[in-house]
Amino acid sequence: MGFADKIVLDWNALREKVEARRAAGQRMVFTNGCFDLLHYGHVSYLARAAELGDYLLVALNSDASVRKLKGLHRPIQDEHSRLGVMAALGFVEFVTLFSQTTPLELIQVLLPEVLVKGGDWKPEQIVGAEDVLAAGGRVLSLPFVEGYSTTAIEQKIRASAAQKSKSKPEE
């Protein structure tokens, strides 16, 4: 499957791909997030998630959705860039967008066999957990790799830029 073929924005087309995989006996792992500045913590988490089934589907918050959740200064990377970076990961099979603040509607459309989120979510708090469990699926919370976050990277960049601007000689 080519890089661009991994990006499926039409949910009906995505459901058809998922149903074909399901008919072939494959189990989908679903996760979601902003994945604004992809870092080691993200990659480690996504690689572990991919091992829980036959293929990994990542749903990204749209730019508008990220702004609602994180504020007007985010996302740092636009949705097109985030989709492309995510699709470039070998262990990610499909990438899509959702514009709502949560992926509940998409989860209800796809009903993944495995629903995964990061360690700050208890399984019972994960959006869509009830639907996945009712359909016979599993819901898991994977531990974080400590010391990695987009917010920390953003703060480090801002601090570095502020330090550089202070050390510039006045003109």
C-alpha angles and dihedrals in degrees: 000000000000125000095254092045090066092065109083113171098168105085093203091055089045091051090052091053091048092048091050090052091046090051087054089055097255122144120220124218112206127198134159143193147123096274088187101164105019109223140168093276091056094046093048091049093047093048091052091047092052090056091061095073144001097281141006126232116192120198113200126204110245118242091260091050092050090051090053091051103035106024137257094299091066147113098047091189117046120240093257090057093044091050091050095048092048092047089053091065109100095217094054112089102181136013127193140165132239124193098198120092089249132031093232095119092050092047089052090051095049104028097202121213090227125029116193136184135168127276096271088072123074110217092247090054095053112113110248094019094123092052094047093046092047088054091052098260133131129249119204139178113210121206120253124242100242120239100032127103138137090232091056091049091049091050091048091052092048092048091049092049091048091049092050093049090051092051094051113107115245114255 
